[in-house]
């Protein structure tokens, strides 16, 4: 039976910055037009974190029952290692989705954006069918598309829209759009680092992620491009909010992350890169969100 610490490890807390960052950027974009709403930001954060944990448990369950995770390097796998019964991991995933659903309902009720319930349903379906179901899209190289859309565009723009809706001016803004694209790219960079590490085990298991389809050489360059395009988009936001240039403080971290990936770090050597990419995204979100709000 898994211990509490193993359940926490199975939730993959290092991925949680990918959930917090879009809310920070979306809130900064709302503040840029004087529409920041604290309770809306906190509710959106709760939704994002619960969805991320749900995705992680769902992936643990689905990959575990398929046998994809047997020889995987990285965080604890509850299902594949036998630490927890598959049905308990699946229940943990759906419990997390339920928490996200309740918080989301409160958010749309307070903001009056009821149509976003449909978007929330799509988020849960995308989270489950990433590796779940008979034909998971994550196994066909489309996982990066899902991450970009839901942990970038939907999360950032949804945060901005609900906060501005609460202030009676529901809309999205250009800084929120550029911020959403940038955050989506950084979320994809986290996934790409993870999938580059897992190419040796994903390929024989039939899991054809984008990294597998691109091949090791090109996948590494896509990862680097995602980092640097995100930084460039932060600079573009300076046309509306000059303090967005704070993202340039991440130039050195971007270089330090790019080097090991480009020189061919593999296996366990990519685990610190994966973790650091998550914190890079969080740092980017804090700096861009702050820059937009000043």
C-alpha positions, 0 to 999 in steps of 0.5 A: 500500500502506498504511503502518503508521501508516495501518493504526493510523489505520484501527484508529481508536484514538480509539474504544478508550476505549469498549472499556476503559471497561466493563472498568474499571467492571466491575472496580470493581464486582467490587472493591466486593464484594472480588472484584477479579481483576487477571489477569481484568481484563487478559484482559477488557481484551485481549478488549475492545480486540481486538474494538473493533479488529476492529469498526473494520476490519470496518466499514472493509471493509464500508462501503468495498466498499459505497461508503458511505465515499467522501465520509466526513469523519473518520479514515482509511478504508483500503478506500474510499481504496484504501490497502489491498486489501479482502481485507487489511482483512477479514483484519485484522478477522478476525485481531483477532476471533481474538485476542479469541477466544483471550484470551476462551477463557483468561478463561473457562477460568480463571474456569470460566464456559464458558457465556460462550463462547456470548456471545463468539460472539454478540459476534463475530457482532454485530461483523461483521454491524453493517455486514457481510453482505447485511442489516447491522443498522447500516444499519437503525438498530439499531447503537445497540442493538448498541453498548448491549448489547455495549459496555455490558451484556455488557462490564461485567457480563461483567467483573464476573461472571468476576472474582466467579466466580474468587472462587467467588461468580459473580454480578452486583451492582446497581452493576454493572448501573447502571454497565453501563447508563451505559457503554452510553449513553456508548458510544451517545453516541460512535456518535451523535456519529459518525452525526450528523456522517455524516447528509449522506453516510449518507442518500444512501448508504442507511445509515439509522442511528438518527441518520438515522431521528431526524433531525438535531434529535432526534439531537442531543438524544438525544446530550445525554440519553445523557451526562446520564443516564449521570451520573445513574446514576453518582450512583445508584451512590453508594447502594452506594459513596458515592465514586461521586459522583466522576463529578460531576467531569465536570459541566463536560465534559458541559456543554462537550460538549453545547453544540456539539452543541446549537448545530448543529456539523457536519462537521469541527467534530464530529470534536473532539466525537467524540474528546472523547466517547471520552475523556469515557467513559474519564474516567467509567469511571475515576472510577466504577470508582475510586469503586466500588472505594474 
